[in-house]
Amino acid sequence: MTVNSKWSAPGGLGRPDVDAAKISGQLGNSGAAMTVLVVDDDEGSLLVAKAAVEKSGHKCIVAADGDTAWQLYLERRPQVVVSDLMMPGLDGFDLCRAIRAAETSSYTYVVLLTSHGAQEDVLEGMRAGADDYVTKPLDPFVLHTRLLAARRVTALHGALADALDEAKDSNERLAEFTGRVSHDLRNPLTSILGYVELGATDAESGQTGEATEYLEIVGSSARRMLSMVEELLAFASIGGSLSRSRLSLAALVKEVAADLSLGLREAGAVVQCEDFDFDADESQMRVALQNLIQNAVAYRRPDVPPVISVTGQEAGAGVVVRVEDNGKGIGAGDRRRVVEPLVRLRREGDPAGTGLGLATCARIATAHGGRLEISPSPSGGTTVSVYLGAP
């Protein structure tokens, strides 16, 4: 083996008669504009509400009856509905109930327009699923404040929906991961139990000649299980709080090459590295480089000595460390799959392994605010790019 290197981020409410556009500046108008559906069979009230919505910075669609409003809701899925109570077709209560029944992951904030002192209407509206109400005649300032509240509520619902989706996805990945672990541990465990039973049977019959062979197989299977458990524990420990420091890529590669010297020498491997200074967690980057260089040797082409090139460079606000080899390569259809824990390609001539190497590297990249990408190298092998975000 030779190591060639260059070692080289509410203001005051104001008065009720202040224009809505000025109020936007006072209350803050941050966030994306919403689509607001206004429903009223009184043309004058409809125009006032539409003007207030648009001055608040949102897009407004209008309907003069409940049936039209319902169709617009289904087609456009507005974030906010401002609806009168008494109108042709569906009334405000029924429209509100229909909206609540039709909602999926998104949430619609419903504001009902009521008459002064109509407490019974307010109570029934809330029971129907309304979030708020304003009295008629409509005050643009009051509507503007309700829209501010609506944006916060819908944003929170959106964040909650995203978190639930993420939790569901995480649970599905955990179930799949658990299944793979169970499968991979079951084989050596079955072997251990089988040969222990054979040994016990032989001992009962007085035949002990093959006991040594059985024990060797049991020991080998047990060691495989222990190795897998250790790698799983190491994989689980990746991430968490990072201890970043200024690192020399050449120095790290030199240390990793020394640790892997026996395997590199046996394969006739050449490891090349251009020096590059960057900030990262030293122990985790050492693990990543060890896995990638080890993979380059393990998955080499027959009778072709591995040539492994390690480079680093700035990438946007962060950096990228690349490990390129001249080995077997990874097909385009498998590049996303091989970074999943315990996934192995099982190609002819491939060595046995746990399928945790690339998954660990991907986890290290994610812990650093980055990502891992796999692409073909110019020689037909594999290039693994570990992107690290800025501290």
C-alpha positions as CSV (number, residue, x, y, z in Angstrom):
1,M,0.0,0.0,0.0
2,T,1.1,3.5,-0.7
3,V,-0.4,6.7,0.5
4,N,0.2,9.5,-1.9
5,S,-0.7,12.9,-0.6
6,K,0.0,16.5,-0.9
7,W,-0.9,16.6,2.7
8,S,-0.8,19.0,0.3
9,A,-30.0,33.8,11.7
10,P,-47.2,42.9,17.5
11,G,-46.8,46.2,17.2
12,G,-49.6,48.4,18.5
13,L,-53.1,47.8,17.1
14,G,-53.8,51.4,16.4
15,R,-57.4,52.9,16.1
16,P,-60.4,51.1,14.5
17,D,-60.6,53.7,11.8
18,V,-57.0,53.2,10.5
19,D,-56.7,51.9,7.0
20,A,-56.1,48.2,6.7
21,A,-52.9,48.7,4.7
22,K,-51.4,50.8,7.5
23,I,-52.5,48.2,10.0
24,S,-50.6,45.5,8.1
25,G,-47.4,47.4,8.8
26,Q,-48.2,47.9,12.5
27,L,-49.3,44.3,13.2
28,G,-46.7,42.6,11.0
29,N,-47.6,41.0,7.7
30,S,-45.0,38.3,7.6
31,G,-45.6,34.9,6.0
32,A,-47.1,33.8,2.7
33,A,-50.4,35.3,1.5
34,M,-53.5,33.2,2.0
35,T,-56.5,32.5,-0.2
36,V,-59.6,33.7,1.5
37,L,-63.1,32.8,0.4
38,V,-65.7,35.4,1.3
39,V,-69.4,34.3,1.2
40,D,-72.3,36.9,1.4
41,D,-75.5,37.4,-0.6
42,D,-75.3,41.2,0.1
43,E,-73.3,42.7,-2.7
44,G,-72.2,45.7,-0.6
45,S,-71.0,43.6,2.3
46,L,-69.2,41.3,-0.2
47,L,-67.3,44.3,-1.7
48,V,-66.3,45.7,1.7
49,A,-65.0,42.3,2.8
50,K,-63.1,41.7,-0.5
51,A,-61.4,45.0,-0.3
52,A,-60.4,44.4,3.4
53,V,-58.9,41.0,2.5
54,E,-56.9,42.3,-0.4
55,K,-55.6,45.3,1.6
56,S,-54.4,42.8,4.2
57,G,-52.2,41.2,1.5
58,H,-54.3,38.1,0.7
59,K,-56.0,36.7,-2.4
60,C,-59.8,36.9,-2.2
61,I,-62.4,34.7,-4.0
62,V,-66.1,35.4,-3.5
63,A,-69.4,33.6,-3.6
64,A,-73.0,35.0,-3.3
65,D,-74.6,31.8,-2.0
66,G,-73.7,28.7,0.0
67,D,-73.8,26.2,-2.8
68,T,-71.3,28.2,-4.9
69,A,-69.1,28.7,-1.9
70,W,-69.0,24.9,-1.3
71,Q,-67.9,24.2,-4.9
72,L,-65.2,26.9,-4.6
73,Y,-64.0,25.4,-1.4
74,L,-63.7,22.0,-3.0
75,E,-61.9,23.4,-6.0
76,R,-59.6,25.9,-4.3
77,R,-59.2,24.7,-0.7
78,P,-58.8,28.2,0.7
79,Q,-57.0,28.7,4.0
80,V,-59.7,31.0,5.4
81,V,-63.5,31.1,4.8
82,V,-65.4,34.3,5.9
83,S,-69.1,33.5,5.6
84,D,-72.5,35.1,6.3
85,L,-75.0,33.0,8.2
86,M,-78.2,33.5,6.3
87,M,-77.9,33.1,2.5
88,P,-79.3,31.0,-0.4
89,G,-78.3,27.4,-0.6
90,L,-76.2,26.1,2.3
91,D,-76.4,28.5,5.2
92,G,-73.3,29.5,7.2
93,F,-73.7,26.7,9.7
94,D,-74.1,23.9,7.1
95,L,-71.2,25.3,5.1
96,C,-69.0,25.2,8.2
97,R,-70.1,21.6,9.0
98,A,-69.4,20.5,5.4
99,I,-65.9,22.1,5.5
100,R,-65.0,20.3,8.7
101,A,-66.2,17.0,7.4
102,A,-64.2,17.4,4.2
103,E,-60.8,18.5,5.7
104,T,-57.8,16.2,5.4
105,S,-54.3,17.2,6.4
106,S,-54.9,21.0,5.8
107,Y,-57.0,23.2,8.1
108,T,-59.4,25.9,7.1
109,Y,-60.0,28.8,9.5
110,V,-63.7,29.7,9.4
111,V,-65.0,33.1,10.4
112,L,-68.7,33.7,10.6
113,L,-70.4,37.0,10.0
114,T,-73.2,37.6,12.7
115,S,-75.6,40.3,13.7
116,H,-74.9,42.4,16.8
117,G,-76.0,40.6,19.9
118,A,-76.8,37.3,18.2
119,Q,-75.3,35.2,20.9
120,E,-77.3,32.1,19.9
121,D,-75.9,32.3,16.4
122,V,-72.3,32.6,17.7
123,L,-72.8,29.6,20.0
124,E,-74.3,27.4,17.2
125,G,-71.5,28.5,14.8
126,M,-68.8,27.5,17.2
127,R,-70.5,24.1,17.7
128,A,-70.6,23.7,13.9
129,G,-66.8,24.1,13.8
130,A,-66.3,27.9,13.3
131,D,-63.1,29.4,14.7
132,D,-64.2,33.0,15.2
133,Y,-66.8,35.5,14.3
134,V,-67.2,39.2,13.5
135,T,-70.3,41.3,13.6
136,K,-72.0,43.1,10.8
137,P,-71.6,45.7,9.5
138,L,-68.1,44.5,8.8
139,D,-65.2,46.6,10.2
140,P,-62.1,46.2,8.0
141,F,-59.8,46.6,11.0
142,V,-61.5,43.8,12.9
143,L,-61.4,41.5,9.8
144,H,-57.7,42.2,9.4
145,T,-56.9,41.2,13.0
146,R,-58.9,37.9,12.4
147,L,-56.8,37.2,9.4
148,L,-53.6,37.6,11.4
149,A,-54.9,35.0,13.9
150,A,-56.0,32.8,11.0
151,R,-52.5,32.8,9.5
152,R,-50.9,31.8,12.8
153,V,-53.5,29.0,13.4
154,T,-53.2,27.6,9.9
155,A,-49.4,27.7,10.0
156,L,-49.5,25.8,13.3
157,H,-51.9,23.2,11.9
158,G,-49.6,22.9,8.9
159,A,-46.5,22.4,11.1
160,L,-48.4,19.8,13.1
161,A,-49.5,17.9,10.0
162,D,-45.9,17.9,8.8
163,A,-44.7,16.6,12.1
164,L,-47.3,13.8,12.1
165,D,-46.3,12.8,8.6
166,E,-42.7,12.8,9.6
167,A,-43.5,10.6,12.7
168,K,-45.5,8.2,10.5
169,D,-42.6,8.0,8.1
170,S,-40.2,7.5,10.9
171,N,-42.3,4.7,12.4
172,E,-42.5,3.0,9.0
173,R,-38.7,3.2,8.6
174,L,-38.2,1.9,12.2
175,A,-40.5,-1.1,11.4
176,E,-38.6,-1.9,8.3
177,F,-35.3,-1.5,10.1
178,T,-36.4,-3.8,12.9
179,G,-37.5,-6.4,10.3
180,R,-34.0,-6.3,8.7
181,V,-32.3,-6.6,12.1
182,S,-34.5,-9.6,13.0
183,H,-33.8,-11.3,9.7
184,D,-30.0,-10.8,9.9
185,L,-29.7,-12.0,13.5
186,R,-32.0,-14.9,13.0
187,N,-29.7,-16.8,10.7
188,P,-26.6,-17.0,13.0
189,L,-28.9,-17.6,16.0
190,T,-30.6,-20.5,14.2
191,S,-27.2,-21.9,13.3
192,I,-26.1,-21.7,17.0
193,L,-29.2,-23.4,18.3
194,G,-29.0,-26.1,15.6
195,Y,-25.4,-27.1,16.3
196,V,-26.0,-26.9,20.1
197,E,-28.8,-29.4,19.7
198,L,-26.6,-31.6,17.5
199,G,-23.9,-31.5,20.1
200,A,-26.4,-32.4,22.8
201,T,-27.8,-35.3,20.8
202,D,-24.3,-36.6,20.1
203,A,-23.3,-36.3,23.7
204,E,-26.3,-38.4,24.8
205,S,-25.4,-41.1,22.3
206,G,-21.7,-41.0,23.3
207,Q,-20.6,-39.6,20.0
208,T,-18.3,-36.6,20.7
209,G,-16.0,-36.7,17.7
210,E,-17.6,-33.7,15.9
211,A,-18.0,-31.6,19.0
212,T,-15.0,-29.4,18.1
213,E,-16.4,-28.7,14.7
214,Y,-19.7,-27.8,16.2
215,L,-18.1,-25.4,18.7
216,E,-16.2,-23.7,15.9
217,I,-19.4,-23.1,14.0
218,V,-21.2,-21.9,17.1
219,G,-18.3,-19.6,17.9
220,S,-18.2,-18.2,14.4
221,S,-22.0,-17.5,14.3
222,A,-21.8,-15.9,17.8
223,R,-19.0,-13.6,16.7
224,R,-21.0,-12.6,13.6
225,M,-24.0,-11.7,15.9
226,L,-21.7,-9.8,18.2
227,S,-20.1,-7.8,15.4
228,M,-23.6,-6.9,14.0
229,V,-24.8,-5.8,17.5
230,E,-21.6,-3.6,17.9
231,E,-22.1,-2.0,14.5
232,L,-25.8,-1.4,15.2
233,L,-24.9,0.3,18.5
234,A,-22.2,2.4,16.7
235,F,-24.8,3.4,14.1
236,A,-27.3,4.4,16.7
237,S,-24.7,6.6,18.5
238,I,-24.0,8.7,15.4
239,G,-25.5,12.2,15.4
240,G,-26.5,14.0,18.6
241,S,-24.4,16.9,19.7
242,L,-21.3,17.5,17.6
243,S,-17.8,18.6,18.8
244,R,-16.6,20.5,15.8
245,S,-13.0,21.5,15.4
246,R,-10.6,22.5,12.5
247,L,-9.5,19.4,10.8
248,S,-6.9,18.5,8.1
249,L,-8.4,16.0,5.6
250,A,-4.9,14.8,4.8
251,A,-4.1,14.0,8.4
252,L,-7.4,12.2,8.9
253,V,-6.9,10.1,5.8
254,K,-3.3,9.3,6.9
255,E,-4.6,8.0,10.3
256,V,-7.4,6.0,8.7
257,A,-5.0,4.5,6.2
258,A,-2.7,3.5,9.0
259,D,-5.6,1.8,10.8
260,L,-6.6,-0.1,7.6
261,S,-3.0,-0.7,6.5
262,L,-3.2,-4.5,6.6
263,G,-6.3,-4.7,4.3
264,L,-4.9,-1.9,2.0
265,R,-1.6,-3.7,1.7
266,E,-3.2,-7.1,0.8
267,A,-5.3,-5.4,-1.9
268,G,-2.4,-3.4,-3.3
269,A,-4.4,-0.3,-2.7
270,V,-3.2,3.3,-3.4
271,V,-4.8,6.1,-1.3
272,Q,-4.4,9.6,-2.6
273,C,-5.4,12.7,-0.7
274,E,-5.2,16.4,-1.4
275,D,-5.1,18.4,1.9
276,F,-8.1,20.5,2.8
277,D,-9.0,22.2,6.1
278,F,-12.6,22.2,7.3
279,D,-14.7,22.2,10.4
280,A,-16.4,18.9,11.5
281,D,-16.6,16.4,14.3
282,E,-13.3,14.6,14.2
283,S,-14.4,11.2,15.5
284,Q,-17.4,11.1,13.2
285,M,-15.5,12.1,10.1
286,R,-12.9,9.4,10.9
287,V,-15.7,6.8,11.0
288,A,-17.0,8.1,7.7
289,L,-13.6,8.0,6.0
290,Q,-12.9,4.6,7.4
291,N,-16.2,3.2,6.1
292,L,-15.7,4.7,2.6
293,I,-12.1,3.6,2.2
294,Q,-12.9,0.2,3.5
295,N,-15.8,-0.1,1.0
296,A,-13.5,0.9,-1.8
297,V,-11.3,-2.0,-1.0
298,A,-14.0,-4.5,-0.3
299,Y,-15.9,-3.8,-3.5
300,R,-13.0,-3.6,-5.8
301,R,-13.0,-5.2,-9.3
302,P,-11.2,-8.6,-9.6
303,D,-7.5,-8.3,-10.3
304,V,-7.7,-4.5,-10.3
305,P,-5.8,-2.9,-7.4
306,P,-7.9,-0.2,-5.8
307,V,-7.0,3.4,-6.4
308,I,-8.8,5.7,-3.9
309,S,-8.8,9.5,-4.2
310,V,-10.0,11.7,-1.3
311,T,-10.6,15.4,-1.9
312,G,-12.4,18.3,-0.2
313,Q,-13.7,21.6,-1.3
314,E,-16.0,24.5,-0.4
315,A,-19.7,23.9,-1.3
316,G,-22.0,26.8,-0.8
317,A,-22.1,27.7,2.9
318,G,-20.5,24.3,3.8
319,V,-18.0,21.8,2.4
320,V,-18.0,18.5,0.5
321,V,-15.6,15.6,1.1
322,R,-15.4,13.1,-1.8
323,V,-14.1,9.6,-1.9
324,E,-13.6,8.2,-5.4
325,D,-12.6,4.7,-6.3
326,N,-12.1,2.5,-9.4
327,G,-14.2,-0.4,-8.1
328,K,-17.3,-2.2,-9.2
329,G,-19.5,0.9,-8.9
330,I,-23.1,1.1,-7.8
331,G,-25.9,1.1,-10.4
332,A,-28.2,4.1,-10.6
333,G,-31.2,2.1,-9.4
334,D,-29.4,1.1,-6.3
335,R,-27.8,4.4,-5.2
336,R,-30.7,5.5,-3.0
337,R,-31.3,2.0,-1.6
338,V,-27.7,1.3,-0.4
339,V,-27.8,4.2,2.1
340,E,-30.6,2.5,4.0
341,P,-29.5,0.6,7.1
342,L,-28.8,-3.2,6.6
343,V,-29.3,-3.0,2.8
344,R,-26.8,-5.1,0.8
345,L,-26.6,-5.6,-2.9
346,R,-25.5,-9.2,-2.6
347,R,-23.7,-9.3,-6.0
348,E,-21.5,-12.2,-7.0
349,G,-18.1,-11.8,-5.4
350,D,-19.2,-9.3,-2.8
351,P,-17.9,-9.9,0.7
352,A,-20.2,-10.4,3.7
353,G,-21.2,-7.3,5.6
354,T,-23.9,-5.7,7.7
355,G,-25.0,-3.1,5.2
356,L,-24.4,-0.3,7.8
357,G,-21.3,1.5,6.3
358,L,-23.0,3.8,3.8
359,A,-26.0,4.3,6.2
360,T,-23.6,5.4,8.9
361,C,-21.9,7.9,6.5
362,A,-25.3,9.3,5.5
363,R,-26.2,9.7,9.1
364,I,-23.0,11.5,9.8
365,A,-23.6,13.9,6.9
366,T,-27.2,14.6,8.2
367,A,-25.8,15.2,11.7
368,H,-23.6,17.9,10.2
369,G,-26.5,19.5,8.4
370,G,-25.7,18.0,5.1
371,R,-26.4,15.0,2.9
372,L,-24.7,12.1,1.2
373,E,-24.7,11.6,-2.6
374,I,-23.5,8.6,-4.7
375,S,-22.4,9.0,-8.3
376,P,-20.2,7.1,-10.8
377,S,-16.5,7.9,-10.9
378,P,-14.7,8.6,-14.2
379,S,-13.1,5.2,-13.9
380,G,-16.5,3.4,-13.6
381,G,-16.2,3.0,-9.9
382,T,-18.1,5.0,-7.2
383,T,-17.8,8.6,-6.0
384,V,-19.4,9.2,-2.5
385,S,-19.8,12.9,-1.7
386,V,-20.3,13.8,1.9
387,Y,-21.8,17.3,2.1
388,L,-21.4,19.0,5.5
389,G,-23.3,22.1,6.4
390,A,-21.7,25.2,7.9
391,P,-21.3,25.3,11.7
